[in-house]
Amino acid sequence: MGAKNDRNLKDDIKLANGDLLNFLYASHGRLYDAMCQNLEKTGVKREQVSYGLFVLLGLYLVFGARAQFVCNLIGFVYPAYATVKTIRTEAKDDDTQWLIYWTVFAFFSLIDFFTGAFLKWFPVYYVVKAIFLIHLSLPQTQGALYLYNKIIDPAITLFDKCLNVRLSGESAEAMGKAKDA
């Protein structure tokens, strides 16, 4: 996995939308194809239905009783499924994307645990959180890789340096005490 290239968020959204359209217009079995044929007879496009469902999901995340649960499902179900599929492949280089995702997800979950009590009072909190989690998990946006490279990896590097300084200081102190004994 290379560093994020010169694409911007607008390009990432276009790429994700193109993949969504490819998915919507691909065949997914007889039942799906029959439903889509009936839908097309009404003049409604498949993407209009999916965008409408996204709007309904957004409204539920603002007003729904189980918005936190639904939001957590968004951040967990597809990434867990994709991780299992990736683990089953022979190549191991594709595992990196999901290791990075779960690292960023864990870091975000830790922050969310402490700030969530305050942020839950904002009506659009779960909508923003869901968009953030989708951005992290989509391979097209490489959101997890970006946050890993910009925030988590430098933080872990700094933590490692501090820990090594602390441990080397303690080991030198222990060696001094051992010589004195």
N, C-alpha and C positions, 0 to 999 in steps of 0.2 A: 504494500500500500504506500503510494507516494504521498507527498504533501499535496494539500489542496491546490489545484491550479488556479488560473486567473478568472474562473467563473464567479459570478456574483449570485446573490439570492434570487434575483429575477430569472437568471439562466437555470438555476437549480429547480425553480418552480415550473418553468417551461418543460424541463426534462422530465420531472415527475409527472406532470400533466400528460405529456406524450406517452409515457409508460402506462398511465391510467387508461388513456384512450385505447392503446394497443390491447390492454387487458380486457376492457369492456367489449371490444369488437372481435375478440378471439372466440373461438368455439369452446364451450365448457360443458358439453354434453347436450343431449336432446332436449331436456327440460329447459335449460337455460336458453338454448337457441329458439325453442318454441315461444318462450316468454318474450324474448327480444323481437321476434317476428310480430307478435301481437302488439307489442309496444310501438313498433315502427308503423303499424297500420294506423295508429292514433296520431302520428306525426310528431311524437315526442322522442327526442334523441336519448340514447342511453346515458350520455354524459349529463344531460339535464336531470335525469333521475338521480344519478350519483351525487351531483352537486346539491340537489334538494335534500338528499339523505344527510349530506354533510351539514347543511344548515339546520336540519332537525337535531342532529347530534350536538351541534353547537348550542342550540336552544336548551337541550336537555342538560348540557354541562353547566348552563347558567341557572336553570330553574329546577332541575331534577333532584329527586330525593337521594339518589345513589350516585351522584356525579363523581365523587371521589373514587368509588369502585370502578366506574366506567373509565375514568381517566387512567387509573392504574392498569386496567386491562389493555388500554391502548399502548401503554409503555411496556407491557409484558408479553402479550400473546404472540404478536407477529415476531418480535425479536427472539423469543424462546423457540418458536417453530423454525425460524431461519437458522438459529444456532444449532439445533439438532440436525437439520438437513446438512449444514456445513460440516459438522463433526463426522457425519457419515461418509463424506467424500474422502478419496484417497489423498488429495492435495491438502496440505496443512497451511499453505500461505493464505487461503481464504478465511481461515479461522481468526486471523488478526482483527478483521473488521468487527467481529462480534465480541472478541475479548475487550477491545477498546470500548464498544458500546456498553458492555456490562460494567466496566470500570467507571465510565462517565455516569451511567445510570445510578450506580451505588453512591458516587460522590454527590450527585444531585439529590438522591433520596435522603442522604444524611443532612444536607442543607434544608431540604423540604421538611424534614421532621421537626427542625427547630424553628423554621420561619412559617411553616404551614398554618399554625394556630392563628397567626396574625393575618396572613394573606387570604385565608378562607373567607374573610369578611368582605372581600372585593368580589363583586358578582361575576366578573369574567376570569377569575383566577383559574378555574379548571379548563376553560377554553384556551387560555394562554399556555397552561401547563401541557395540555394535549397537543397543541401545535408544536411546542418545544420538543416533546417526546417523539412526535412524528418526524420532526426535523432531525433529531438525533439518530433515529433508526433507519431512515431511508438511505440506501446506498447512493442515490442520485445526489443528495445534498451533502453527504459526508460530514454531517453536523457533529457527530461524536468524535470523529478524527480531528476536526478543527478545534473543539474545546479541549480535547486531550493534549494536542500540541501546544495550545496557547495557555492553558491553565493548569491542568493536572500534572503533566510531565514536568514542567518547571517547578511546581509545588513539591512533587515527590523528590526531585533532584535536590532542592533546597533542604528538605527534611532529611534526606540521606546525608548531606554534608554536615548538618547540625548533629545528627545522630553519631556520625563517625568521629566528629570532634569531641563530643561528649564521651563516647566510649573510649577513645584513645586517651583522653584525660583521666578517666577512671582507671584504665589499665596501668597507666604510668604511676598513678597514686597507689594502686594496689602493689605494684612492684616495689615502690619505695617502702611501704609498710612491711612487705615480706623481707626486705633486706635488713630492716631495723629489728626484726624479731629474732 
